């Protein structure tokens, strides 16, 4: 990836973990090549590779956490996560 990874707030990361443990279907709004995309899927795992963090969805799609704009309607920029 070209863009340097920007870590997400720990409390926001915790939301991904909780959703994965609960097996809930999540709505994720993310950027892919500067285009906003929306997907609804279950998170099956979280992964760290080369100091970048990813969610892995049930279709094996990987999304880098700092590309996620909204997770179940919540923004990582929400003050409750800072």
PyMOL commands that set and color helices and strands:
alter all, ss='L'
color gray80, all
select helices_A, chain A and resi 10-22+65-67+79-81
alter helices_A, ss='H'
color red, helices_A
select strands_A, chain A and resi 25-32+35-49+52-57+62-64+68-71
alter strands_A, ss='S'
color yellow, strands_A
deselect
rebuild
show_as cartoon
